Amino acid sequence: MKNAPSTSAERPNLEALLHLLSDHDSRIARQIHQYLVDAGREAMPVLRAALRDCDDPTLATRIRGVIGDIAQADVEHDWDALLRTSEGELDLEAGSFLIARAGDPQVVTAPYRQRLDAMAAELKPLASGTPRQVVRHLNEYLFHTLQFRGNTRQYYDPNNSFLHRVLDDREGIPISLSVVYLLLGQRLHVPVAGIGLPGHFLVGLRTEPVFIDCFHQGALLTEKDCARLLREYGVEFDHRYLEPCSHAHILARMLRNLIAVYENRQEATEARRFRRLLTTLENRENRPHGH
């Protein structure tokens, strides 16, 4: 099937085709679905307007499916561009917001980047001490003033992994809260890195063996504390677990968490979307570097 024309003059055709999405003939419905997906971003205003006014549950579900597939195509395009343009360390912020867009096609991420900028600006007057002093100020601000916290009530809610929802709700799982911490640390030039313990994600100072547990209100842990934590998970301690992990590792771990959540909820379509991103990322990490 040829791509749909992208001029605004074609919008009446898109609106007319929308009604065929609810056709009882599934073959016709699939063809219309693909036609609208091929129309891409041009179709989004028409689709969103139709969804707002739709009182047919079948049609509404199918419209959401088209919106999701268009958004996923956009995300995959931007994800591929991110992986191609990053010579070394991936852009953690860009990657995290792309994962959020894969989960929530309606999200506009620019205001959330601005929110992180504003949070860092509030902290900047306190960011001139030693790394440990800055960490204490960051902890006080993030976990006490703003009351970011671990979501112990709904740990397996996928929203816990989407950066915009974590910023809105001020709760998440260890890795998503750690990503917020790392992005603020980047803005404040604090030498922090992700620490990917088996079963639990931390933030570590690069300058000394201090580890921040963002899921438990920024509790400061020593190496012995980390070893004890691993024993509680039934894992034998290895110093390599305390080494900083790459941004690619963090993004892959976020994706694996989401895949597991959606597979457990038997939501195969959503699981496939995140698996596609993970596969592309893993292919990047496995190919030879230097050429």
C-alpha positions in Angstrom: 0.0 0.0 0.0 1.3 3.5 -0.9 2.0 6.0 1.8 -0.9 8.4 2.4 -0.5 11.9 1.1 0.6 14.3 3.8 -1.0 17.6 2.8 -3.8 19.2 4.9 -6.0 18.9 1.8 -6.2 15.2 2.4 -7.6 15.5 5.9 -11.3 14.9 4.8 -10.1 11.6 3.3 -8.6 10.6 6.7 -11.8 11.6 8.5 -13.9 9.5 6.1 -11.5 6.6 6.5 -11.8 6.7 10.3 -15.3 5.4 10.1 -14.1 2.3 8.3 -11.9 1.4 11.2 -14.9 -0.1 13.0 -15.8 -2.3 9.9 -16.8 -5.8 10.9 -14.5 -7.2 8.2 -11.2 -7.3 10.1 -9.2 -7.3 6.8 -10.7 -4.0 5.8 -10.1 -2.6 9.3 -6.4 -3.7 9.2 -6.0 -2.0 5.8 -7.4 1.2 7.1 -5.3 1.0 10.2 -2.1 0.7 8.1 -3.2 3.5 5.8 -3.6 5.8 8.8 -0.3 4.7 10.3 1.4 5.4 6.9 -0.1 8.9 7.1 2.0 9.5 10.2 2.1 12.7 12.1 -0.3 14.4 9.7 -3.1 12.0 10.8 -2.6 12.7 14.6 -4.8 15.8 15.0 -7.6 14.0 13.1 -7.2 10.9 15.2 -7.1 12.7 18.5 -10.2 14.8 17.7 -12.0 11.7 16.6 -11.0 9.9 19.9 -12.4 12.8 22.0 -15.8 12.6 20.2 -16.0 8.8 19.9 -18.8 7.0 21.7 -18.1 3.6 19.9 -15.9 1.5 22.2 -14.6 -0.7 19.3 -13.7 2.3 17.2 -12.1 4.1 20.2 -9.9 1.1 20.8 -8.8 0.9 17.2 -8.1 4.7 17.1 -5.9 4.3 20.1 -4.1 1.5 18.3 -3.4 3.7 15.3 -2.2 6.5 17.6 0.1 4.1 19.4 1.6 2.7 16.2 2.2 6.2 14.8 3.8 7.3 18.0 5.9 4.1 18.2 7.2 4.7 14.6 8.2 8.2 15.7 9.9 6.9 18.8 11.8 4.2 16.9 13.0 6.7 14.4 14.3 9.0 17.1 15.7 6.1 19.1 17.7 4.9 16.0 18.9 8.5 15.6 20.0 8.6 19.2 21.9 5.4 18.9 23.6 6.5 15.7 24.7 10.0 16.9 26.0 8.9 20.3 29.6 7.9 19.7 30.3 6.9 23.2 28.1 7.4 26.2 24.4 7.6 25.3 22.3 10.6 26.3 20.5 9.3 29.3 18.0 12.1 29.4 17.0 11.7 25.8 16.8 8.0 26.0 14.7 8.1 29.2 12.2 10.5 27.6 12.0 8.3 24.5 11.0 5.4 26.7 8.4 7.6 28.3 7.0 8.5 24.8 6.8 4.9 23.9 4.6 4.4 26.9 2.6 7.5 26.6 2.2 8.7 23.0 0.5 12.0 24.2 3.4 13.2 26.3 5.3 16.4 25.4 8.7 16.1 27.0 10.0 19.7 26.7 8.2 21.0 29.9 9.7 18.1 31.9 13.2 19.0 30.7 12.4 22.6 31.8 11.3 21.3 35.2 14.6 19.5 35.7 16.4 22.7 34.8 14.3 24.6 37.3 15.0 22.0 40.1 18.7 22.2 39.4 18.5 26.1 39.4 17.0 25.9 42.9 19.8 23.7 44.1 22.6 25.6 42.4 23.4 27.9 45.4 24.0 24.8 47.5 26.2 23.0 44.9 29.6 24.6 45.7 30.7 22.3 48.6 32.4 18.9 48.5 30.6 16.1 46.5 29.3 14.6 49.8 28.0 17.9 51.0 26.2 18.5 47.7 24.7 15.0 47.9 23.3 15.8 51.3 21.7 19.0 50.0 20.3 17.2 47.0 18.9 14.5 49.2 17.2 17.0 51.5 15.7 18.8 48.5 14.6 15.8 46.5 13.4 13.5 49.3 12.2 15.8 52.0 11.3 19.2 50.4 9.8 17.7 47.3 9.0 14.3 48.9 10.1 12.0 46.1 9.7 8.4 47.3 9.6 4.8 46.3 6.2 3.5 45.2 5.8 0.6 47.6 2.0 0.4 47.0 2.1 -0.2 43.2 5.7 -1.2 42.6 4.8 -3.0 39.3 2.8 -0.1 37.8 4.6 0.7 34.4 4.1 4.5 35.2 6.9 4.0 37.7 9.3 3.6 34.8 8.2 6.7 32.8 10.3 9.7 33.6 7.5 12.3 33.1 5.1 10.3 35.4 7.9 10.0 38.0 8.3 13.8 37.9 4.6 14.3 38.1 3.8 11.8 40.8 7.1 12.1 42.7 7.3 8.4 43.1 8.9 5.5 41.2 11.1 2.5 41.4 14.8 2.5 42.3 16.1 3.0 38.8 13.7 5.7 37.7 14.2 7.7 40.9 18.0 7.2 40.4 17.7 8.6 36.8 16.0 11.8 38.2 19.0 12.0 40.7 21.5 11.5 37.9 20.0 14.1 35.6 20.1 16.6 38.4 23.6 15.6 39.2 24.6 16.2 35.6 23.2 19.7 35.7 25.0 20.5 38.9 28.3 18.8 37.9 28.2 16.4 40.8 30.3 13.3 40.1 27.5 10.6 40.4 26.9 7.5 38.5 24.4 4.6 38.3 25.2 1.5 40.3 23.3 -1.5 39.0 23.2 -4.0 41.9 21.4 -7.2 41.1 17.8 -6.6 42.3 18.3 -3.0 43.3 19.6 0.2 41.6 21.6 2.8 43.4 23.5 6.1 42.7 27.2 6.2 43.7 29.7 9.0 44.1 32.6 8.6 41.8 35.0 10.3 44.3 34.4 8.0 47.3 32.6 4.8 48.2 29.3 6.4 49.1 26.0 5.0 47.6 22.6 6.7 47.6 19.4 4.6 47.8 16.9 6.8 46.0 14.0 4.3 46.7 14.5 4.8 50.4 14.6 8.6 50.6 18.3 9.0 49.7 19.7 6.7 52.4 23.5 6.8 52.3 25.0 3.4 52.2 28.6 2.1 52.6 30.1 -0.8 50.7 29.3 -3.1 53.7 25.7 -1.9 53.6 25.6 -2.8 49.9 27.0 -6.3 50.6 24.4 -6.8 53.3 21.6 -5.7 50.9 22.8 -8.2 48.3 22.8 -11.0 50.9 19.2 -10.2 51.7 18.5 -10.8 47.9 20.4 -14.1 48.1 23.3 -12.8 46.0 26.9 -13.2 46.9 28.8 -9.9 47.0 31.2 -9.0 44.2 33.0 -5.6 44.1 32.2 -5.4 40.4 28.6 -4.8 41.3 29.7 -1.4 42.7 31.3 -0.2 39.5 29.5 2.6 37.6 27.3 1.4 34.8 26.9 3.0 31.4 23.9 4.9 30.3 23.2 2.2 27.8 23.1 -0.3 30.7 20.6 1.9 32.6 18.3 2.3 29.5 18.4 -1.4 28.8 17.5 -2.2 32.5 14.6 0.2 32.3 13.4 -1.5 29.1 13.7 -5.0 30.6 11.7 -3.9 33.7 8.9 -2.6 31.4 8.9 -5.8 29.3 8.6 -7.9 32.4 5.8 -5.8 33.8 3.8 -5.9 30.5 4.4 -9.6 30.0 3.2 -10.3 33.5 0.1 -8.2 32.8 -0.3 -10.2 29.5 -0.2 -7.0 27.5 1.8 -8.4 24.6 1.5 -5.4 22.3 3.1 -3.1 24.8 5.8 -5.6 25.7 6.7 -5.9 22.0 7.1 -2.2 21.7 9.7 -2.0 24.4 11.4 -5.2 23.2 12.0 -3.6 19.8 13.8 -0.7 21.5 15.8 -3.1 23.6 16.8 -5.2 20.6 18.0 -2.1 18.7 20.0 -1.0 21.8 21.6 -4.4 22.3 22.6 -4.6 18.6 24.3 -1.3 19.0 26.2 -2.5 22.1 27.2 -5.7 20.5 28.6 -4.4 17.3 32.4 -3.6 17.1 33.4 0.0 18.0 36.0 2.2 16.4 34.8 2.2 12.8 
